[in-house]
């Protein structure tokens, strides 16, 4: 039996594949957000370390 593009099974498969694509896209977005947060945290740490170093150098 061949499936026409309008059969309920075909529509179900399309919905499942669409949901999988959406989940993959959302996961990639979450990974990107996580990397951005990590970079921002690292920059703050570098800035604080730089301030501590400058302060220590002024005291010398």
VOTI-556312 format. One record per atom (N, C-alpha, C): chain; residue number from 1; residue in one letter; atom name; z, x, y. Coordinates in nm, 2 decimals, decimal comma. Layout:
# VOTI-556312
chain A; n NUM; res A; atom CA; c3 Z; c1 X; c2 Y $
...
# end
This chain:
# VOTI-556312
chain A; n 1; res X; atom N; c3 0,00; c1 0,08; c2 -0,12 $
chain A; n 1; res X; atom CA; c3 0,00; c1 0,00; c2 0,00 $
chain A; n 1; res X; atom C; c3 0,00; c1 0,09; c2 0,12 $
chain A; n 2; res X; atom N; c3 -0,09; c1 0,07; c2 0,21 $
chain A; n 2; res X; atom CA; c3 -0,09; c1 0,15; c2 0,34 $
chain A; n 2; res X; atom C; c3 -0,01; c1 0,08; c2 0,44 $
chain A; n 3; res X; atom N; c3 0,05; c1 0,16; c2 0,53 $
chain A; n 3; res X; atom CA; c3 0,13; c1 0,11; c2 0,64 $
chain A; n 3; res X; atom C; c3 0,05; c1 0,10; c2 0,76 $
chain A; n 4; res X; atom N; c3 0,05; c1 -0,01; c2 0,82 $
chain A; n 4; res X; atom CA; c3 -0,02; c1 -0,02; c2 0,95 $
chain A; n 4; res X; atom C; c3 0,08; c1 0,02; c2 1,06 $
chain A; n 5; res X; atom N; c3 0,04; c1 0,06; c2 1,17 $
chain A; n 5; res X; atom CA; c3 0,13; c1 0,11; c2 1,27 $
chain A; n 5; res X; atom C; c3 0,23; c1 0,01; c2 1,32 $
chain A; n 6; res X; atom N; c3 0,21; c1 -0,12; c2 1,28 $
chain A; n 6; res X; atom CA; c3 0,31; c1 -0,22; c2 1,33 $
chain A; n 6; res X; atom C; c3 0,41; c1 -0,26; c2 1,22 $
chain A; n 7; res X; atom N; c3 0,41; c1 -0,20; c2 1,11 $
chain A; n 7; res X; atom CA; c3 0,51; c1 -0,24; c2 1,01 $
chain A; n 7; res X; atom C; c3 0,65; c1 -0,20; c2 1,05 $
chain A; n 8; res X; atom N; c3 0,75; c1 -0,28; c2 1,01 $
chain A; n 8; res X; atom CA; c3 0,88; c1 -0,25; c2 1,05 $
chain A; n 8; res X; atom C; c3 0,93; c1 -0,11; c2 1,01 $
chain A; n 9; res X; atom N; c3 0,88; c1 -0,07; c2 0,89 $
chain A; n 9; res X; atom CA; c3 0,92; c1 0,07; c2 0,84 $
chain A; n 9; res X; atom C; c3 0,86; c1 0,17; c2 0,94 $
chain A; n 10; res X; atom N; c3 0,74; c1 0,16; c2 0,98 $
chain A; n 10; res X; atom CA; c3 0,68; c1 0,25; c2 1,07 $
chain A; n 10; res X; atom C; c3 0,75; c1 0,26; c2 1,20 $
chain A; n 11; res X; atom N; c3 0,79; c1 0,14; c2 1,25 $
chain A; n 11; res X; atom CA; c3 0,86; c1 0,13; c2 1,38 $
chain A; n 11; res X; atom C; c3 1,00; c1 0,20; c2 1,36 $
chain A; n 12; res X; atom N; c3 1,06; c1 0,18; c2 1,25 $
chain A; n 12; res X; atom CA; c3 1,19; c1 0,24; c2 1,22 $
chain A; n 12; res X; atom C; c3 1,18; c1 0,39; c2 1,22 $
chain A; n 13; res X; atom N; c3 1,08; c1 0,44; c2 1,16 $
chain A; n 13; res X; atom CA; c3 1,05; c1 0,59; c2 1,15 $
chain A; n 13; res X; atom C; c3 1,03; c1 0,64; c2 1,29 $
chain A; n 14; res X; atom N; c3 0,95; c1 0,57; c2 1,37 $
chain A; n 14; res X; atom CA; c3 0,92; c1 0,62; c2 1,51 $
chain A; n 14; res X; atom C; c3 1,05; c1 0,62; c2 1,59 $
chain A; n 15; res X; atom N; c3 1,14; c1 0,52; c2 1,58 $
chain A; n 15; res X; atom CA; c3 1,27; c1 0,52; c2 1,65 $
chain A; n 15; res X; atom C; c3 1,36; c1 0,63; c2 1,60 $
chain A; n 16; res X; atom N; c3 1,36; c1 0,66; c2 1,47 $
chain A; n 16; res X; atom CA; c3 1,44; c1 0,77; c2 1,42 $
chain A; n 16; res X; atom C; c3 1,39; c1 0,90; c2 1,48 $
chain A; n 17; res X; atom N; c3 1,26; c1 0,93; c2 1,48 $
chain A; n 17; res X; atom CA; c3 1,20; c1 1,05; c2 1,53 $
chain A; n 17; res X; atom C; c3 1,23; c1 1,06; c2 1,68 $
chain A; n 18; res X; atom N; c3 1,22; c1 0,95; c2 1,75 $
chain A; n 18; res X; atom CA; c3 1,24; c1 0,96; c2 1,89 $
chain A; n 18; res X; atom C; c3 1,39; c1 0,99; c2 1,92 $
chain A; n 19; res X; atom N; c3 1,48; c1 0,94; c2 1,84 $
chain A; n 19; res X; atom CA; c3 1,62; c1 0,97; c2 1,86 $
chain A; n 19; res X; atom C; c3 1,65; c1 1,12; c2 1,82 $
chain A; n 20; res X; atom N; c3 1,59; c1 1,17; c2 1,72 $
chain A; n 20; res X; atom CA; c3 1,60; c1 1,31; c2 1,69 $
chain A; n 20; res X; atom C; c3 1,55; c1 1,40; c2 1,80 $
chain A; n 21; res X; atom N; c3 1,44; c1 1,37; c2 1,86 $
chain A; n 21; res X; atom CA; c3 1,39; c1 1,44; c2 1,97 $
chain A; n 21; res X; atom C; c3 1,48; c1 1,44; c2 2,09 $
chain A; n 22; res X; atom N; c3 1,54; c1 1,32; c2 2,11 $
chain A; n 22; res X; atom CA; c3 1,63; c1 1,30; c2 2,22 $
chain A; n 22; res X; atom C; c3 1,76; c1 1,39; c2 2,20 $
chain A; n 23; res X; atom N; c3 1,81; c1 1,39; c2 2,08 $
chain A; n 23; res X; atom CA; c3 1,93; c1 1,46; c2 2,04 $
chain A; n 23; res X; atom C; c3 1,90; c1 1,61; c2 2,06 $
chain A; n 24; res X; atom N; c3 1,78; c1 1,66; c2 2,02 $
chain A; n 24; res X; atom CA; c3 1,75; c1 1,80; c2 2,03 $
chain A; n 24; res X; atom C; c3 1,74; c1 1,84; c2 2,18 $
chain A; n 25; res X; atom N; c3 1,68; c1 1,75; c2 2,26 $
chain A; n 25; res X; atom CA; c3 1,67; c1 1,78; c2 2,41 $
chain A; n 25; res X; atom C; c3 1,81; c1 1,78; c2 2,47 $
chain A; n 26; res X; atom N; c3 1,90; c1 1,68; c2 2,43 $
chain A; n 26; res X; atom CA; c3 2,03; c1 1,68; c2 2,49 $
chain A; n 26; res X; atom C; c3 2,11; c1 1,81; c2 2,45 $
chain A; n 27; res X; atom N; c3 2,09; c1 1,85; c2 2,32 $
chain A; n 27; res X; atom CA; c3 2,16; c1 1,97; c2 2,28 $
chain A; n 27; res X; atom C; c3 2,12; c1 2,09; c2 2,36 $
chain A; n 28; res X; atom N; c3 1,99; c1 2,10; c2 2,38 $
chain A; n 28; res X; atom CA; c3 1,94; c1 2,21; c2 2,46 $
chain A; n 28; res X; atom C; c3 2,00; c1 2,21; c2 2,60 $
chain A; n 29; res X; atom N; c3 2,01; c1 2,09; c2 2,66 $
chain A; n 29; res X; atom CA; c3 2,06; c1 2,08; c2 2,79 $
chain A; n 29; res X; atom C; c3 2,21; c1 2,12; c2 2,79 $
chain A; n 30; res X; atom N; c3 2,28; c1 2,08; c2 2,69 $
chain A; n 30; res X; atom CA; c3 2,42; c1 2,12; c2 2,68 $
chain A; n 30; res X; atom C; c3 2,44; c1 2,27; c2 2,67 $
chain A; n 31; res X; atom N; c3 2,35; c1 2,34; c2 2,59 $
chain A; n 31; res X; atom CA; c3 2,35; c1 2,48; c2 2,58 $
chain A; n 31; res X; atom C; c3 2,33; c1 2,55; c2 2,71 $
chain A; n 32; res X; atom N; c3 2,23; c1 2,49; c2 2,79 $
chain A; n 32; res X; atom CA; c3 2,20; c1 2,55; c2 2,92 $
chain A; n 32; res X; atom C; c3 2,32; c1 2,53; c2 3,01 $
chain A; n 33; res X; atom N; c3 2,38; c1 2,42; c2 3,01 $
chain A; n 33; res X; atom CA; c3 2,50; c1 2,39; c2 3,10 $
chain A; n 33; res X; atom C; c3 2,61; c1 2,49; c2 3,06 $
chain A; n 34; res X; atom N; c3 2,63; c1 2,51; c2 2,93 $
chain A; n 34; res X; atom CA; c3 2,73; c1 2,61; c2 2,89 $
chain A; n 34; res X; atom C; c3 2,70; c1 2,75; c2 2,93 $
chain A; n 35; res X; atom N; c3 2,58; c1 2,79; c2 2,93 $
chain A; n 35; res X; atom CA; c3 2,54; c1 2,92; c2 2,97 $
chain A; n 35; res X; atom C; c3 2,56; c1 2,94; c2 3,12 $
chain A; n 36; res X; atom N; c3 2,53; c1 2,83; c2 3,20 $
chain A; n 36; res X; atom CA; c3 2,55; c1 2,84; c2 3,34 $
chain A; n 36; res X; atom C; c3 2,69; c1 2,85; c2 3,38 $
chain A; n 37; res X; atom N; c3 2,78; c1 2,77; c2 3,31 $
chain A; n 37; res X; atom CA; c3 2,92; c1 2,78; c2 3,33 $
chain A; n 37; res X; atom C; c3 2,98; c1 2,92; c2 3,30 $
chain A; n 38; res X; atom N; c3 2,93; c1 2,98; c2 3,19 $
chain A; n 38; res X; atom CA; c3 2,97; c1 3,12; c2 3,15 $
chain A; n 38; res X; atom C; c3 2,93; c1 3,22; c2 3,26 $
chain A; n 39; res X; atom N; c3 2,81; c1 3,20; c2 3,31 $
chain A; n 39; res X; atom CA; c3 2,76; c1 3,30; c2 3,42 $
chain A; n 39; res X; atom C; c3 2,85; c1 3,28; c2 3,54 $
chain A; n 40; res X; atom N; c3 2,88; c1 3,15; c2 3,58 $
chain A; n 40; res X; atom CA; c3 2,96; c1 3,13; c2 3,70 $
chain A; n 40; res X; atom C; c3 3,10; c1 3,19; c2 3,68 $
chain A; n 41; res X; atom N; c3 3,15; c1 3,17; c2 3,56 $
chain A; n 41; res X; atom CA; c3 3,29; c1 3,23; c2 3,54 $
chain A; n 41; res X; atom C; c3 3,29; c1 3,38; c2 3,55 $
chain A; n 42; res X; atom N; c3 3,18; c1 3,44; c2 3,49 $
chain A; n 42; res X; atom CA; c3 3,17; c1 3,58; c2 3,49 $
chain A; n 42; res X; atom C; c3 3,16; c1 3,63; c2 3,64 $
chain A; n 43; res X; atom N; c3 3,08; c1 3,56; c2 3,72 $
chain A; n 43; res X; atom CA; c3 3,06; c1 3,60; c2 3,86 $
chain A; n 43; res X; atom C; c3 3,20; c1 3,59; c2 3,93 $
chain A; n 44; res X; atom N; c3 3,27; c1 3,49; c2 3,91 $
chain A; n 44; res X; atom CA; c3 3,41; c1 3,48; c2 3,97 $
chain A; n 44; res X; atom C; c3 3,50; c1 3,59; c2 3,93 $
chain A; n 45; res X; atom N; c3 3,49; c1 3,63; c2 3,80 $
chain A; n 45; res X; atom CA; c3 3,57; c1 3,74; c2 3,75 $
chain A; n 45; res X; atom C; c3 3,53; c1 3,87; c2 3,82 $
chain A; n 46; res X; atom N; c3 3,40; c1 3,89; c2 3,83 $
chain A; n 46; res X; atom CA; c3 3,35; c1 4,01; c2 3,90 $
chain A; n 46; res X; atom C; c3 3,39; c1 4,02; c2 4,04 $
chain A; n 47; res X; atom N; c3 3,38; c1 3,90; c2 4,11 $
chain A; n 47; res X; atom CA; c3 3,42; c1 3,89; c2 4,25 $
chain A; n 47; res X; atom C; c3 3,57; c1 3,93; c2 4,27 $
chain A; n 48; res X; atom N; c3 3,66; c1 3,87; c2 4,18 $
chain A; n 48; res X; atom CA; c3 3,80; c1 3,90; c2 4,19 $
chain A; n 48; res X; atom C; c3 3,83; c1 4,05; c2 4,16 $
chain A; n 49; res X; atom N; c3 3,76; c1 4,10; c2 4,06 $
chain A; n 49; res X; atom CA; c3 3,78; c1 4,24; c2 4,03 $
chain A; n 49; res X; atom C; c3 3,74; c1 4,33; c2 4,15 $
chain A; n 50; res X; atom N; c3 3,63; c1 4,29; c2 4,21 $
chain A; n 50; res X; atom CA; c3 3,58; c1 4,37; c2 4,33 $
chain A; n 50; res X; atom C; c3 3,68; c1 4,36; c2 4,44 $
chain A; n 51; res X; atom N; c3 3,74; c1 4,24; c2 4,46 $
chain A; n 51; res X; atom CA; c3 3,84; c1 4,23; c2 4,57 $
chain A; n 51; res X; atom C; c3 3,96; c1 4,31; c2 4,54 $
chain A; n 52; res X; atom N; c3 4,01; c1 4,31; c2 4,41 $
chain A; n 52; res X; atom CA; c3 4,12; c1 4,40; c2 4,37 $
chain A; n 52; res X; atom C; c3 4,09; c1 4,54; c2 4,39 $
chain A; n 53; res X; atom N; c3 3,97; c1 4,58; c2 4,36 $
chain A; n 53; res X; atom CA; c3 3,93; c1 4,72; c2 4,38 $
chain A; n 53; res X; atom C; c3 3,93; c1 4,76; c2 4,52 $
chain A; n 54; res X; atom N; c3 3,87; c1 4,68; c2 4,61 $
chain A; n 54; res X; atom CA; c3 3,87; c1 4,70; c2 4,75 $
chain A; n 54; res X; atom C; c3 4,01; c1 4,71; c2 4,81 $
chain A; n 55; res X; atom N; c3 4,09; c1 4,62; c2 4,76 $
chain A; n 55; res X; atom CA; c3 4,23; c1 4,62; c2 4,81 $
chain A; n 55; res X; atom C; c3 4,30; c1 4,75; c2 4,77 $
chain A; n 56; res X; atom N; c3 4,28; c1 4,79; c2 4,65 $
chain A; n 56; res X; atom CA; c3 4,35; c1 4,92; c2 4,60 $
chain A; n 56; res X; atom C; c3 4,29; c1 5,04; c2 4,67 $
chain A; n 57; res X; atom N; c3 4,17; c1 5,04; c2 4,70 $
chain A; n 57; res X; atom CA; c3 4,11; c1 5,15; c2 4,78 $
chain A; n 57; res X; atom C; c3 4,16; c1 5,16; c2 4,92 $
chain A; n 58; res X; atom N; c3 4,19; c1 5,05; c2 4,98 $
chain A; n 58; res X; atom CA; c3 4,24; c1 5,05; c2 5,12 $
chain A; n 58; res X; atom C; c3 4,38; c1 5,10; c2 5,12 $
chain A; n 59; res X; atom N; c3 4,46; c1 5,08; c2 5,01 $
chain A; n 59; res X; atom CA; c3 4,59; c1 5,13; c2 5,00 $
chain A; n 59; res X; atom C; c3 4,60; c1 5,28; c2 4,98 $
chain A; n 60; res X; atom N; c3 4,50; c1 5,34; c2 4,93 $
chain A; n 60; res X; atom CA; c3 4,50; c1 5,48; c2 4,90 $
chain A; n 60; res X; atom C; c3 4,50; c1 5,57; c2 5,02 $
# end
